[in-house]
Amino acid sequence: MRRFRIKAIVLALFAGLFGFVFYERYWIWRDCIAASQSSCVTPDGSNVTEGGMVWGVIALGFLAAALIAQFGRR
């Protein structure tokens, strides 16, 4: 049983990491990306695109896996 909790915690940490990347690479720049209809250059010179949404999908996958590991199949 303890193994499942550790697994759920690790998966939740990965979900948080990828959620943070999604926020940094897409969410805060979504208005700029929509206005330019392709990509947006941040003040530090990085180019962000709609492809940043992929990080959100990965984060949701890890979150779902963490919830299944914690609450599923008991």
C-alpha positions as CSV (number, residue, x, y, z in Angstrom):
1,M,0.0,0.0,0.0
2,R,2.8,2.4,0.8
3,R,4.3,1.8,-2.7
4,F,1.1,3.1,-4.3
5,R,1.3,6.3,-2.2
6,I,4.9,7.0,-3.3
7,K,3.9,6.3,-6.9
8,A,1.0,8.7,-6.6
9,I,3.2,11.4,-5.1
10,V,5.9,11.0,-7.8
11,L,3.2,11.2,-10.6
12,A,1.6,14.2,-8.9
13,L,5.1,15.9,-8.8
14,F,5.5,15.2,-12.6
15,A,2.0,16.7,-13.2
16,G,3.0,19.8,-11.3
17,L,6.2,20.1,-13.2
18,F,4.5,19.8,-16.6
19,G,1.7,22.1,-15.4
20,F,4.3,24.7,-14.6
21,V,5.9,24.3,-18.0
22,F,2.5,24.6,-19.6
23,Y,1.8,27.8,-17.7
24,E,5.2,29.3,-18.6
25,R,5.3,28.3,-22.3
26,Y,1.6,28.8,-23.2
27,W,-0.9,30.0,-20.7
28,I,0.5,33.4,-19.8
29,W,1.2,34.1,-23.5
30,R,-2.1,32.8,-25.0
31,D,-3.5,36.3,-25.8
32,C,-0.3,37.2,-27.7
33,I,-0.3,33.9,-29.5
34,A,-3.9,34.4,-30.5
35,A,-3.3,37.9,-31.7
36,S,-0.4,37.0,-33.9
37,Q,-2.0,33.7,-35.0
38,S,1.2,31.8,-35.0
39,S,3.8,32.6,-32.3
40,C,4.9,35.3,-29.8
41,V,8.3,36.5,-28.8
42,T,8.7,36.9,-25.0
43,P,10.7,39.8,-23.4
44,D,13.6,37.4,-22.9
45,G,13.7,36.4,-26.6
46,S,12.0,33.0,-26.4
47,N,9.5,32.2,-29.1
48,V,6.3,30.5,-27.7
49,T,3.7,28.9,-29.9
50,E,0.4,27.1,-29.6
51,G,2.5,23.9,-29.4
52,G,2.9,24.8,-25.7
53,M,-0.5,23.3,-25.1
54,V,1.1,19.9,-25.4
55,W,2.7,20.4,-22.0
56,G,-0.8,20.8,-20.5
57,V,-1.9,17.5,-22.1
58,I,1.1,15.8,-20.6
59,A,0.3,17.4,-17.2
60,L,-3.3,16.1,-17.3
61,G,-2.0,12.6,-18.2
62,F,0.3,12.5,-15.2
63,L,-2.5,14.0,-12.9
64,A,-4.9,11.3,-14.1
65,A,-2.3,8.6,-13.5
66,A,-1.6,10.0,-10.0
67,L,-5.3,9.9,-9.1
68,I,-5.7,6.4,-10.4
69,A,-2.6,5.3,-8.4
70,Q,-4.0,6.9,-5.3
71,F,-7.7,6.0,-5.5
72,G,-8.1,3.3,-8.1
73,R,-8.0,-0.5,-7.6
74,R,-8.2,-0.7,-3.8
